[in-house]
């Protein structure tokens, strides 16, 4: 899943969140989460449609 600069699917990519990566959620806007990928340290927005919210892990 792509980590985006802004909370839209048209925003530029900052990195990739791979399946199984865990992350910290700093804030939520609608169905988007501003996160830090614990494996890489990359910050940005990811769609809530693709994450398991209980443990904040990428599903795809």
C-alpha positions as CSV (number, residue, x, y, z in Angstrom):
1,X,0.0,0.0,0.0
2,X,1.2,3.5,-0.8
3,X,2.0,6.0,1.9
4,X,0.8,9.3,0.6
5,X,1.9,12.9,1.3
6,X,-1.8,14.0,1.8
7,X,-5.1,12.2,2.6
8,X,-6.1,11.6,-1.0
9,X,-5.4,8.8,-3.5
10,X,-4.1,11.4,-6.0
11,X,-1.4,12.6,-3.6
12,X,2.3,11.9,-4.3
13,X,3.8,8.8,-2.8
14,X,6.2,9.0,0.2
15,X,6.8,5.3,0.6
16,X,5.3,1.8,0.6
17,X,3.7,0.0,3.6
18,X,4.2,-3.7,3.0
19,X,2.0,-6.5,4.3
20,X,2.7,-7.2,8.0
21,X,4.3,-3.8,8.7
22,X,3.2,-2.3,11.9
23,X,2.8,1.4,12.3
24,X,1.8,4.2,14.7
25,X,-1.3,6.3,14.0
26,X,-0.9,10.0,14.9
27,X,-4.2,11.2,13.6
28,X,-7.2,10.3,11.5
29,X,-9.1,12.3,8.9
30,X,-12.2,10.5,7.6
31,X,-11.0,7.1,6.4
32,X,-7.4,8.1,6.2
33,X,-4.7,7.7,8.9
34,X,-1.5,9.7,9.3
35,X,1.1,7.1,10.3
36,X,4.7,6.3,10.9
37,X,5.9,3.0,9.5
38,X,7.7,1.3,12.4
39,X,10.0,-0.7,10.0
40,X,11.2,2.3,7.8
41,X,10.3,5.4,9.8
42,X,8.4,6.9,6.8
43,X,5.5,9.1,7.7
44,X,2.4,9.9,5.7
45,X,-1.2,9.1,5.0
46,X,-2.7,5.6,4.3
47,X,-6.3,4.6,3.5
48,X,-8.1,2.9,6.3
49,X,-9.6,0.5,3.8
50,X,-6.4,-1.4,3.7
51,X,-5.4,-1.6,7.3
52,X,-6.4,-3.8,10.2
53,X,-7.3,-1.2,12.8
54,X,-7.0,-3.2,16.0
55,X,-3.2,-3.7,15.6
56,X,-2.5,-1.2,12.8
57,X,-1.0,-3.7,10.4
58,X,-1.0,-3.5,6.6
59,X,-3.3,-6.1,5.0
60,X,-2.0,-5.9,1.4
